[in-house]
């Protein structure tokens, strides 16, 4: 499943949830946007939020942008349900 996310680096607490724009899920991470640290932290946070291994989450686009697209391996129906829950906050 492909998923649009909006990364907010430098947050005081890490969290995944809320909507940005039409469909992107907000991912707040402690790491700063330096040397890909925020991107890696965001991928780990997404994996935790969806209950999958980090290896099941891949960056598709947006390596240097706050707007990213990730691909998550797993049961499509369960991932879609969880994504909608996260968008609701």
C-alpha positions in Angstrom: 0.0 0.0 0.0 1.3 3.5 -0.9 0.8 6.2 1.6 1.4 10.0 1.6 2.9 11.4 4.7 3.9 14.9 5.9 7.0 14.8 8.2 7.3 17.4 11.0 10.9 17.2 12.2 12.0 18.6 15.6 8.8 17.8 17.4 8.9 17.4 21.2 7.0 14.1 21.0 6.9 11.5 18.2 3.5 10.7 16.9 1.7 9.5 13.8 -1.8 10.8 13.2 -3.8 13.7 11.8 -4.4 14.8 8.3 -2.4 17.2 6.1 -4.1 18.3 2.9 -6.4 15.8 1.3 -4.9 12.5 2.3 -1.4 12.8 3.8 -0.9 11.5 7.4 1.2 13.8 9.7 4.3 12.1 11.2 6.0 14.1 14.0 9.5 13.1 14.9 12.1 14.3 17.3 15.0 14.1 14.8 16.1 17.1 12.9 16.1 17.2 9.2 19.8 16.7 8.9 21.5 13.9 6.9 18.3 11.9 6.5 17.8 11.4 10.2 14.2 12.8 10.2 13.3 10.6 7.2 14.6 7.4 8.9 12.8 8.4 12.1 9.6 8.9 10.2 9.9 5.5 8.5 10.4 3.9 11.9 7.4 5.8 13.3 5.2 4.7 10.4 6.2 1.1 10.9 5.4 1.2 14.6 2.0 2.9 13.9 1.0 0.3 11.4 2.4 -2.6 13.4 4.8 -3.8 10.8 8.6 -4.3 10.7 10.8 -1.3 9.6 11.9 -3.4 6.7 8.3 -3.5 5.4 8.2 0.3 5.0 10.1 1.8 2.0 10.5 5.4 0.9 9.1 5.8 -2.6 9.6 9.5 -3.1 10.5 12.7 -1.1 13.9 11.8 0.4 14.7 15.5 0.9 11.1 16.9 1.3 8.7 17.0 4.2 6.1 15.5 1.8 6.9 11.8 1.2 5.3 8.7 -0.2 6.0 5.4 1.5 5.1 1.9 0.5 4.0 -0.5 3.3 4.0 -4.3 2.8 1.2 -6.2 4.6 -2.5 -7.0 4.5 -4.0 -4.2 2.3 -7.4 -4.2 4.1 -5.9 -3.9 7.5 -3.4 -1.2 6.4 -6.1 0.8 4.7 -8.3 0.6 7.9 -5.3 1.7 10.1 -4.5 4.5 7.7 -8.0 5.9 8.0 -7.9 5.7 11.8 -4.6 7.6 11.8 -6.0 10.3 9.4 -8.9 10.9 11.9 -6.3 11.7 14.5 
